[in-house]
């Protein structure tokens, strides 16, 4: 007969492991995610020193920062990146990005990709604006459909993304989130 305590521990082990992986990714790893290999990444905001270490290790050339223009950390980040030879592009956006802000992002990405630069984009928490702009990037520059781009918004570490195959939309932006409507109703501005 199987000991009920042992069976419970065996059943809980995957949940605990997943929780530890997620916690490590969300906090010490600042939700760093590869959007497109060797080209585009997104994350949460980091301290300037940590950000410089990350961009050097990943050979990132440009950081796009979506935080508010009022955030005092923006200037410190810009200075730290400049001293490391990394470009800083500040594209402040609100919780619900406006068409002009999205157009500025598309123009900036077009320039950076055209120059062959590796880009990291981030917002404050790495769960909203950066994720939404990754979806816009996929629609504009990789010809993804808006629905496919939305389905790729799962806010999970690479080690847990396999769960999305078992539970579609796990970790995706909520259907009630204003960014979800922006993504699923988005139409590319790039000529096809």
C-alpha positions, -999 to 999 in steps of 0.1 A, spaced: 0 0 0 13 35 -9 19 58 20 -5 88 16 22 113 28 46 99 2 20 101 -25 12 137 -16 49 147 -17 53 130 -51 22 148 -64 34 182 -51 70 179 -62 64 192 -98 43 222 -84 71 231 -60 97 228 -87 77 249 -111 72 275 -83 109 276 -76 118 280 -113 92 308 -117 104 326 -86 140 325 -97 131 338 -132 108 365 -118 131 379 -92 168 374 -95 165 369 -133 142 399 -138 118 380 -161 145 380 -188 130 363 -219 142 356 -254 116 369 -279 137 361 -310 170 344 -307 200 366 -312 178 396 -319 152 406 -293 147 401 -256 124 416 -229 126 418 -192 116 438 -161 136 469 -151 169 461 -133 193 482 -113 217 500 -136 247 478 -125 228 445 -131 215 458 -164 250 465 -176 261 430 -166 232 415 -185 236 434 -217 274 427 -217 268 390 -212 242 389 -239 260 412 -263 229 435 -264 235 468 -283 203 488 -274 179 489 -245 144 503 -251 128 515 -219 90 519 -218 88 533 -182 73 567 -175 93 598 -183 88 608 -146 107 577 -133 141 589 -119 156 555 -126 155 562 -163 184 587 -161 205 564 -140 200 536 -165 208 559 -194 241 569 -178 251 534 -168 244 521 -203 263 550 -220 294 543 -199 292 506 -211 288 517 -248 251 506 -250 225 528 -265 194 537 -245 161 545 -262 135 559 -239 100 554 -253 77 562 -224 43 546 -226 13 544 -203 -5 513 -192 -26 515 -224 -1 525 -252 -14 550 -277 -11 547 -315 17 573 -316 37 553 -290 32 521 -309 43 539 -341 74 552 -324 83 517 -312 78 503 -348 100 530 -362 127 525 -335 127 487 -340 129 492 -378 160 513 -373 177 490 -348 170 458 -367 181 475 -400 214 482 -383 217 446 -371 215 455 -334 205 432 -306 177 448 -285 165 444 -250 132 461 -242 117 465 -207 90 481 -187 88 482 -149 77 446 -142 83 429 -175 47 417 -175 27 442 -195 42 468 -219 73 448 -228 52 417 -234 27 437 -255 55 453 -276 70 418 -281 37 408 -297 36 439 -318 72 431 -329 62 396 -340 32 410 -360 53 438 -376 86 421 -382 80 384 -382 46 383 -400 28 366 -371 -10 369 -369 -24 389 -340 -38 358 -324 -6 339 -326 13 369 -312 -12 371 -283 -9 333 -277 29 339 -274 25 364 -246 29 337 -219 48 353 -191 67 321 -181 104 313 -180 118 292 -209 119 262 -186 81 262 -181 69 272 -215 61 236 -224 31 240 -201 15 262 -226 12 232 -249 -8 214 -222 -27 245 -210 -32 270 -238 -30 306 -228 -13 297 -195 4 329 -183 -9 350 -212 -23 385 -207 -58 383 -194 -86 387 -220 -97 417 -199 -63 434 -201 -64 464 -224 -31 452 -240 -49 420 -251 -74 440 -272 -45 461 -286 -27 429 -297 -56 409 -311 -70 439 -330 -36 451 -342 -30 456 -380 6 457 -392 18 491 -406 46 474 -426 41 468 -463 37 431 -471 
